[in-house]
């Protein structure tokens, strides 16, 4: 779930705006981005009602936290500059964090539409922006590792995934870490079954020994070369070896 900040110009008051907040649910598919809202059906259950959709080819993103704070709404800016300036003002005026601008260049009505969206935390914002359009440049608060240079961590507590892109952990699990976020979330690959996802770093400790890391990789590589009949058999062999 994301929160939308919608700016509306006050009647008979030029350059004076108000900001409304509304919860939205965004779905990212291969070819389309779909924005929905939760609605109660006549039967009493809740359904997703489509608000807007757009081909991914006509989607642009802007990280609003990369722009200076704006105390006053824009007056003399135009086009894209005005859009970003107004969005930045709305975020500043409402003290909203983890915000980004989603722009549909040509939506379902063949019009341009802008959505000022806010995530719950920094990691959620990064994950949403990557799900919509993978960024070309990494931020300073991210630490990215190459496949051959990944650190490894070992789970010291069980962790149950709360989102589809999160990684559940069992105490003792070994994970190759490909990305570290400043707010303490890691993205990596669980070696016992090669499952990928995000997890909180305080549920694991880093393996400092180069010998131990090499041994973990050798055991995984050895098991990958052994024929198995089904995924359950592979997981059982890998778990028994760890």
RAJORA-V755637 format. One record per residue. PHI is phi in whole degrees, 0 to 359 (NA if undefined). NEAR is the number of other ideal C-beta (glycine too) atoms within 8 Angstrom. D_CENTER is the distance of its C-alpha to the mean C-alpha in Angstrom with 2 decimals. Layout:
PHI|NEAR|D_CENTER ; PHI|NEAR|D_CENTER
This chain:
NA|5|11.03 ; 236|11|10.84 ; 254|11|14.00 ; 263|12|15.89 ; 258|16|18.46 ; 252|9|21.35 ; 268|12|24.18 ; 229|8|27.69 ; 282|9|30.84 ; 292|8|33.57 ; 294|4|36.73 ; 62|3|39.53 ; 227|7|37.51 ; 292|4|36.52 ; 62|8|33.42 ; 241|8|32.75 ; 234|12|29.53 ; 233|7|28.02 ; 239|11|24.41 ; 248|7|23.44 ; 247|9|20.35 ; 212|8|19.23 ; 280|10|16.59 ; 230|14|14.99 ; 239|11|13.20 ; 251|13|11.40 ; 241|8|11.90 ; 253|6|11.00 ; 248|7|14.07 ; 301|4|15.79 ; 248|5|17.89 ; 226|9|16.78 ; 249|14|14.23 ; 242|10|15.70 ; 253|13|15.57 ; 228|12|17.44 ; 229|11|18.93 ; 278|10|20.43 ; 222|8|24.20 ; 275|7|27.08 ; 278|8|29.26 ; 301|3|33.09 ; 279|4|33.03 ; 102|5|31.14 ; 268|6|27.84 ; 260|6|24.51 ; 230|8|23.18 ; 265|8|20.46 ; 255|8|22.21 ; 291|8|20.95 ; 263|7|20.89 ; 197|10|20.12 ; 207|9|18.95 ; 204|14|18.95 ; 294|8|19.27 ; 300|11|16.51 ; 293|4|19.44 ; 244|9|19.79 ; 247|14|16.31 ; 230|7|15.64 ; 233|12|13.05 ; 219|11|14.20 ; 281|9|12.71 ; 288|13|15.19 ; 286|8|15.18 ; 275|5|16.79 ; 254|9|19.73 ; 298|4|22.65 ; 296|5|23.09 ; 238|11|25.34 ; 283|5|27.93 ; 246|6|29.67 ; 292|10|28.54 ; 291|12|29.36 ; 237|6|32.89 ; 235|4|33.75 ; 269|8|30.60 ; 225|5|30.14 ; 59|6|27.75 ; 299|5|24.29 ; 300|9|25.45 ; 293|10|26.27 ; 300|11|22.97 ; 293|12|20.98 ; 297|12|23.77 ; 293|12|23.78 ; 296|16|20.04 ; 297|13|20.38 ; 297|15|23.41 ; 298|14|21.77 ; 294|13|19.02 ; 294|10|21.86 ; 297|7|24.26 ; 258|9|22.12 ; 54|5|20.81 ; 272|10|17.20 ; 251|6|14.53 ; 60|12|10.91 ; 256|15|11.90 ; 213|15|11.53 ; 253|15|13.96 ; 256|13|13.56 ; 246|13|16.96 ; 266|14|18.65 ; 292|8|21.62 ; 211|9|23.39 ; 270|12|22.29 ; 297|6|24.21 ; 262|4|27.13 ; 62|5|27.24 ; 237|6|26.31 ; 270|8|23.80 ; 222|9|21.43 ; 243|10|19.07 ; 234|11|16.40 ; 271|14|15.54 ; 241|15|12.38 ; 232|14|11.33 ; 264|12|8.59 ; 285|4|10.15 ; 206|8|9.43 ; 298|11|8.44 ; 295|10|6.01 ; 299|10|4.22 ; 297|13|4.92 ; 300|11|4.25 ; 293|10|1.27 ; 294|13|3.23 ; 294|12|5.75 ; 287|9|5.98 ; 295|6|6.32 ; 278|12|8.78 ; 200|9|10.38 ; 297|4|10.09 ; 291|8|11.55 ; 276|3|15.08 ; 239|4|15.30 ; 269|5|13.59 ; 276|6|13.82 ; 294|3|16.53 ; 281|6|14.57 ; 264|11|12.99 ; 235|5|15.48 ; 253|7|15.43 ; 242|10|18.18 ; 284|6|20.21 ; 303|6|21.10 ; 276|4|24.55 ; 235|5|23.62 ; 284|11|20.97 ; 288|9|21.78 ; 237|14|22.20 ; 233|14|21.75 ; 240|11|23.64 ; 292|15|22.56 ; 254|7|25.00 ; 222|7|23.79 ; 287|8|22.58 ; 223|11|19.01 ; 258|5|18.08 ; 298|10|14.58 ; 254|4|13.45 ; 230|6|10.58 ; 301|4|11.10 ; 264|6|8.76 ; 266|10|10.49 ; 244|13|13.83 ; 286|9|17.04 ; 233|14|19.62 ; 246|7|23.38 ; 309|8|25.41 ; 103|7|26.53 ; 301|13|23.66 ; 254|14|23.16 ; 232|17|19.75 ; 278|10|19.40 ; 263|13|16.72 ; 258|10|15.18 ; 209|11|12.81 ; 239|8|13.30 ; 258|13|11.45 ; 295|6|13.92 ; 272|7|13.05 ; 98|8|14.06 ; 263|11|11.22 ; 245|15|12.15 ; 243|10|11.08 ; 196|15|14.29 ; 240|9|16.89 ; 284|14|19.27 ; 289|15|22.70 ; 290|9|24.64 ; 215|9|23.06 ; 60|7|20.66 ; 274|7|17.63 ; 251|8|14.22 ; 172|12|11.24 ; 261|11|9.83 ; 205|16|12.57 ; 284|8|14.06 ; 293|10|16.49 ; 285|5|19.29 ; 264|11|19.90 ; 213|14|21.10 ; 236|6|23.46 ; 283|7|23.61 ; 273|12|26.44 ; 278|3|28.63 ; 289|6|31.35 ; 296|5|31.19 ; 297|6|33.67 ; 294|9|31.50 ; 296|11|28.44 ; 296|8|30.74 ; 297|8|32.27 ; 299|13|28.96 ; 292|9|28.16 ; 296|8|31.76 ; 295|11|31.68 ; 295|11|28.54 ; 298|8|30.13 ; 297|9|33.41 ; 288|11|31.98 ; 294|6|30.13 ; 273|5|33.58 ; 269|7|35.22 ; 297|3|35.56 ; 219|8|34.23 ; 275|4|34.78 ; 203|6|31.47 ; 300|7|28.03 ; 294|6|29.49 ; 294|9|32.28 ; 298|11|30.00 ; 297|10|27.89 ; 296|8|31.19 ; 293|11|32.61 ; 292|14|29.62 ; 293|8|29.50 ; 292|6|33.26 ; 275|8|33.13 ; 273|11|30.56
